[in-house]
Amino acid sequence: MRYYIGAEARLRRMVEDVAMSVFEGWNYEEVITPSVDYYDLFEQGMGQREAQRSFRFTDNDGRLLTLRPDVTSSVARMAATLLSERPRPLRFCYAAPVFRQQTQSHAEWRRENTQLGCELIGTGGKPADLEVLRLAAEILSRLNLESRYCITINNVEIFNGVAAQLSLDTPAREQLRRLIDTREADELQRFLTTYGNGETRVFAQPTQLIGKRNVIEAARRAIANQRSVAALDSLDELWTEIESLGLEDSFEIDLGDVSSLDYYTGLSLKVFVHGAGASVGRGGRYDGLTGSFGRAEPAVGFVLNLDALTEVLGRKVVQD
Amino acid sequence: MITIAIAKGRMQDSALSLLARAGICLSEEAVNSRRLALMDETGQYRFIFVKPADVPVYVEHGIADSGVVGRDVLMESEADLLLPLDLGIARCRIVVAAVDPAAMTNVQGMIRVATKYSQIASAHFGSRGIPVEIIQLSGSVELAPALGLADMIVDLVETGRTLRENGLTVIDEIAESTGRLVVNRASYQLKAGEVARLVNALKSTL
């Protein structure tokens, strides 16, 4: 529960307008999806673990409904069903509140937050990935956050390729993922002593997973499996484009970003802004998603958290 | 500047001496003052002293970039943090203890467990399918079985002396706990250089 009054509400509206006008400038069409929908949709769209954080209730006939915990699931279903005949690519954007149960330590008002997001559906590869990265960077710089933000990028197939070589069972793979995600160097060392191989030394030093091109070069020296090498190549190419756009100061590579592996299938990104204690946005490529609604095609997108951005910008105004 | 939240109490002295060995020193006068926020001698680090359970809260919200706190506290909290370093300080165990070594099978009816660590206790018994009633206390947990409040306790043990003196024996070990360096996820990216310096300085002392 959170009120915005007067100047704060104006600032929030301004942030939303900036994002939506950038989306529009890139030919993204606005879409408004239902606030209440069947729970099944989100379980298919987000995976069970994430969907379980939604608020659920029943319809008259006993079917399970939920307040939407994300917008991407609805857009993916819409692309696969309502708009299956429309020529590709599809470009959609939205500014919409989503609702999720939070863990105890979070302020309760974060149950509701507004996502500023976009989805680019029906086209894959580097141009599409680069397009959404440039969109995110443009919004942040139009909000005068230039040199105050950092977008981290990764390709989850680097981890998936290495993990596949180890033939781990599901709990062990999840443990490896968690240890890398939380950068637990010592436990990770112990884990890798038992299960690791030559390639896993890439992940063994958590402080060395973040950086610029040097991170890719270091990873290349350790990794040989085809799946990871292909992912490294595409990350490498993306980084070259980022450099040629002069954006390399605002971007970082983070090979340790493995927080949502069951969702993303290639590029993953997170957005950080000075003054915010947690990431203010995330996204990536999710080529597996539209397939679960009957029409498999590549898709990529991201969301920014409007409430978190408003808070950072509000405090910045006070400081300035 | 990096802000480090230190858990007051058990952990505080060993954490500060470890940091001092890593070249991050607080002046004698500062330590002895009663201020809860202090700068180190170089002005690169700010220290705040808070209750152990509050360390994950300050760090998760980014008020502190980093913190030193026991694994027991982290297991009990649901905070989403990075845990780059096991500092190996304040080593202790989280155990199940009871008066009767065979309490697990001898108790009639629902087992009552007194603890400060209700999350850890319910996760431990829950994963074994043992139904228990958790009784949340905030201190002197060893007293509970003697006075009949509970059949067993889940608590931290350093030497085992308090347990012995209250007639309790360890019947199961849940986990080992040591002091950890925790880091906020956003600080890890946005202050990558400074955080890496802190991690490496501490690592070199271990």
Contacts between the chains, C-beta under 8 A, distances in Angstrom:
chain1	res1	chain2	res2	distance
A	103	B	78	4.1
A	103	B	79	8.0
A	103	B	80	7.8
A	104	B	78	5.7
A	105	B	56	7.0
A	105	B	57	5.8
A	105	B	60	6.0
A	105	B	77	6.4
A	105	B	78	5.7
A	105	B	79	5.2
A	150	B	189	5.5
A	150	B	190	5.8
A	152	B	189	5.9
A	182	B	81	7.1
A	182	B	82	5.5
A	182	B	83	5.1
A	183	B	82	4.6
A	183	B	83	6.6
A	183	B	84	4.6
A	183	B	183	7.6
A	183	B	188	7.5
A	184	B	83	4.7
A	184	B	84	7.2
A	184	B	86	7.8
A	185	B	84	5.7
A	185	B	85	6.4
A	185	B	86	7.8
A	186	B	85	7.3
A	186	B	86	4.3
A	187	B	86	7.6
A	206	B	84	5.8
A	207	B	84	6.9
A	207	B	196	4.9
A	207	B	199	5.8
A	207	B	200	7.2
A	210	B	188	7.7
A	210	B	189	7.0
A	210	B	192	5.6
A	252	B	189	6.5
A	252	B	192	7.5
A	254	B	189	7.1
A	270	B	189	7.7
A	272	B	186	4.9
A	272	B	189	4.7
A	272	B	190	5.4
A	273	B	186	8.0
A	273	B	190	8.0
A	274	B	190	5.7
A	276	B	62	6.8
A	276	B	186	6.0
A	277	B	60	6.9
A	277	B	61	4.6
A	277	B	62	2.1
A	277	B	63	7.0
A	277	B	184	6.0
A	277	B	186	5.6
A	278	B	60	7.6
A	278	B	61	8.0
A	278	B	62	6.8
A	278	B	80	7.8
A	278	B	184	8.0
A	278	B	185	6.2
A	278	B	186	5.8
A	279	B	185	6.7
A	279	B	186	6.4
